[in-house]
Amino acid sequence: SMGLVTLTLPGFVRAQDDAEKIYKTNCVLCHAPDGSGSSPSGKALKAQDLRSDVVQKKSDAELTASITTGKGKMPTFGKKLKPDQIAQLVAYIRTLPKK
């Protein structure tokens, strides 16, 4: 069973690294590195605190829709990111309150 752990773990770690890269490229400007939305752009645009209950209580489908089609002042990322990248971002957003 040890072999299984070493097989599955690198994939998960890689997915997390990828998600972090996607986040840093597309989201960090407004949502800040910690997801708080406290960056200058985030404050100006009233970006959501991604760690908040309001955001975390949304379903994966709702978060996916917000990222894909945009919301309020948030741009649309559906043309820029592939569905699996958006799914990785949603998973990444779920980890932000725990960081």
C-alpha positions as a printed Julia matrix, in Angstrom:
99×3 Matrix{Float64}:
   0.0    0.0     0.0
   2.99   2.35    0.42
   3.48   2.31   -3.34
  -0.03   3.63   -3.85
   0.6    6.64   -1.61
   3.73   7.65   -3.5
   1.89   7.24   -6.8
  -1.1    9.39   -5.88
   0.64  12.07   -3.85
   2.83  13.69   -6.54
  -0.24  14.14   -8.75
  -2.1   15.88   -5.94
   0.9   18.08   -5.1
   1.35  18.92   -8.77
  -2.34  19.83   -9.07
  -1.98  22.1    -6.03
   1.1   23.75   -7.56
  -0.77  24.22  -10.84
  -3.77  25.67   -9.03
  -1.52  28.05   -7.12
   0.09  29.18  -10.4
  -3.33  29.73  -11.98
  -4.41  31.67   -8.88
  -1.24  33.8    -8.86
  -1.61  34.55  -12.57
  -5.31  35.36  -12.66
  -6.69  36.08   -9.2
  -3.97  37.5    -6.98
  -4.16  41.05   -8.38
  -7.61  41.57   -6.84
  -8.03  38.78   -4.31
  -4.52  39.08   -2.8
  -2.17  36.13   -2.16
  -4.14  35.03    0.91
  -7.55  35.39   -0.75
  -8.55  38.29    1.5
  -9.2   40.78   -1.3
  -7.05  43.3     0.6
  -4.81  44.25   -2.34
  -5.12  47.85   -3.66
  -7.05  46.65   -6.74
  -9.15  44.36   -4.59
 -10.09  47.18   -2.23
 -10.89  49.5    -5.13
 -13.1   46.86   -6.77
 -14.51  45.52   -3.48
 -13.21  42.04   -4.31
 -14.68  39.23   -2.22
 -12.7   37.74    0.63
 -12.4   34.21   -0.71
 -11.85  32.89    2.82
 -15.2   34.25    4.04
 -18.19  32.08    4.91
 -20.15  33.82    2.16
 -17.76  32.48   -0.47
 -16.93  29.17    1.19
 -20.63  28.3     1.61
 -21.2   28.58   -2.14
 -21.39  25.31   -4.01
 -18.58  24.26   -6.35
 -21.01  24.89   -9.21
 -21.62  28.47   -8.03
 -17.9   29.19   -7.66
 -17.25  27.63  -11.07
 -19.94  29.84  -12.6
 -18.49  33.0   -10.99
 -15.02  32.22  -12.34
 -16.28  31.14  -15.77
 -18.74  33.97  -16.48
 -17.43  36.66  -14.15
 -19.4   38.43  -11.45
 -19.88  42.12  -10.76
 -16.54  43.74  -11.6
 -14.81  40.37  -11.84
 -13.89  39.49  -15.42
 -14.86  36.36  -17.3
 -12.23  33.62  -17.23
 -14.18  31.03  -19.24
 -12.28  31.83  -22.44
  -8.91  32.1   -20.73
  -8.98  29.0   -18.51
  -9.9   25.41  -19.31
 -12.71  23.78  -17.28
 -10.21  21.59  -15.44
  -8.15  24.66  -14.51
 -11.29  26.32  -13.14
 -12.04  23.14  -11.16
  -8.49  23.29   -9.73
  -9.05  26.94   -8.78
 -12.28  26.07   -6.97
 -10.4   23.38   -5.02
  -7.64  25.91   -4.29
 -10.15  28.5    -3.03
 -11.43  25.84   -0.6
  -7.94  25.62    0.96
  -7.52  29.38    1.54
  -9.27  29.62    4.96
  -7.05  26.83    6.26
  -3.76  28.54    5.27
